[in-house]
Amino acid sequence: MTAFSFEIVAEDAHSAARAGLLHTPHGDVPTPVFIPVGTQATVKTVSPDELRQAGATIVLANTYHLYLRPGPDVVAELGGLHRFMGWDGPILTDSGGFQVFSLAANRQVSEEGVTFRSHIDGSLHLFTPERVIEAQEKLGADIVMPLDECTPYPCSYEEAREAHRRTLRWAERSRKAHCRPDQALFGIVQGSVYPDLRRESAETLAGMDFPGYAIGGLSVGEPKEAMHAMLEVCVPLLPREKPRHLLGVGSPEDFFEGVARGMDMFDCVLATRIARHGALLVREGRLNIHNAAYARDPRPIEEGCACYTCRHFSRAYLRHLFQSQETLGLRLATLHNLHFLFHLLADIRRSILDGTFLTLKEEFLATFRPIPEEVRRNEAARRRLARSPS
Amino acid sequence: MTAFSFEIVAEDAHSAARAGLLHTPHGDVPTPVFIPVGTQATVKTVSPDELRQAGATIVLANTYHLYLRPGPDVVAELGGLHRFMGWDGPILTDSGGFQVFSLAANRQVSEEGVTFRSHIDGSLHLFTPERVIEAQEKLGADIVMPLDECTPYPCSYEEAREAHRRTLRWAERSRKAHCRPDQALFGIVQGSVYPDLRRESAETLAGMDFPGYAIGGLSVGEPKEAMHAMLEVCVPLLPREKPRHLLGVGSPEDFFEGVARGMDMFDCVLATRIARHGALLVREGRLNIHNAAYARDPRPIEEGCACYTCRHFSRAYLRHLFQSQETLGLRLATLHNLHFLFHLLADIRRSILDGTFLTLKEEFLATFRPIPEEVRRNEAARRRLARSPS
């Protein structure tokens, strides 16, 4: 594991926030970091060059999707995920757990693993901890995740306990199965919204000495307060010197709250997905480009924004592209939202180095209107699906 | 019209081919040139920067589409088409004639103009020569076209004569209506496949002394021989020192045949449209990226191709993007096909300067398999539409 390490560069005196550097075989990642999601080995609508220019330092790809199509063997044969998708920076692959529990049909969990039907062609598959590790070793990401059982919200205490304990046993099996020395296998903390389960999960995983830790099963519908409380329970139990990834989170406001509680890494489809629906992130919240008010608006999405879109195009043109269903619109919107998040995280990092993190947090949250629920509705729909009987 | 001029740089000794330079207010265009089609003020899937990098020197936009959405007033208010779409090079807008006769419903032609219903919302509109010029003056392209009546194929002699003579009267009205000194208004030769009508059209237009000439109504279903014959009739009647644009053409083989007969400019959606269906242009013809044979193919689309796609991605990855319905695939395919055509035209130009044009033509046509009709089927569908009763 010498190829992977985490270095803490600064710690905030007034919160659990820290600035770090993740060293990986494919380069360094300054933290806190937002990781864009490239589900099918592509961050939807943008090229690797554009990602880099927008400020990406690491990309996430979904094991579940790539397992089903084109398959880990194909990717391995083509030189691994980095070469396959033309991204030579660090890559993280998730465990597939969340996708099996949110996208796949007919899932059956047993101690061995989880069987499910592909959302693409209905074919039957079995994910075991060992098989998921094997798939990720073939894909070849820098950071990989063990199969976990992601519980929906709400979830009974008994269900949550059973799932999180199985996740711990799967983590142990994953650790034994994992061989590639150039990959860092993280542990995933589960336990729903139950503090004692979260505590048990974090402590047990900390004892297994993973090179990094992820916190899963949050931002799945629970109140924000519950998410914050769970972070406050877990983080102090995880080793200080290891990176901490908050899976599937989130929104600009979540980054501040997560960083304040000691999280280093975040990934989420929200910003890229809402971009494709015409919701553009601005300092005050968001702007719906479909709005007729922008039909003749010569201004960029946000004055002073240095993203490719804002440097070249007006709101009026962007609205025209969306009205005309031109795919260039999806790309320009995605580039802007990605740039917004990358630079927000860079600002957060700088504020930690400067000792002004809490001031920045307070200023930002005082004026930023969180993304309303109806705009997140696709995300919500996926969560409803996760509640459906398997 | 001082802002616009055409300079002949070299003429082939063995054919009517010539190499030229089109001087426009937004820069020079080496000819022969392929002009990509940006129907709705965007060449589908690609950004202006990418267009430039792929080799574009001039872009075409459709008056019909932009008239309906967002409307010429909106574009004018936003500083004109160049600023609106972020392309600071030369732009050509077509007359809308072809689109009215192929896309719009309920069209009624009279001496005044043509009424039609929008393909977007069914609203009723009237295009007159004056109104089309007014719209194009607001859009602000460097080269503009007069409203013409585009006849389908086949078309009776009487119909063709009536339509082409009306087109001539409309050309005269357009010339009178056109005021902007920074725009070049071309004349459009019509006359279907009837040599005497084509002759009458070309001679009459030549007498009106336009700064450039377009030949319309070809490549609408007639045999290639008929198209070639019509070019051979028209070109000698058009002033040698003026540029000649073959509207809506075409395929790689068409460029050679057109250039050999004295044409300087070409535009067509074929290459970009088939790209979005996964048909990629290669030296031998085309490659269908959906083919399972490419699932594990590590090679670029074409060995030695310097396009962005070929420099970064394998056939296997491109196939994966198409199979997974990722829009990045559409863009990468489009960039390759555009690069292919721009560089083919650059090769043709170089061969004219070198005096080797006919050799290049012979070599190319000996091994290039023309795009089969089923691949062009979308184009064919549009043409069938053009035959439907109005």
Interface residues (C-beta under 8 A of the other chain):
Chain A: Q40 A41 T42 K44 T45 V46 S47 P48 H65 R69 P70 V74 E77 L78 G79 F84 M85 G86 A295 R296 P298 Y308 H312 F313 S314 A316 Y317 H320 L321 Q323 S324 E326 T327 L328 L330 R331 L332
Chain B: Q40 A41 T42 K44 T45 V46 S47 P48 H65 R69 P70 V74 E77 L78 G79 F84 M85 G86 A295 R296 P298 Y308 H312 F313 S314 A316 Y317 R319 H320 L321 Q323 S324 E326 T327 L328 L330 R331 L332
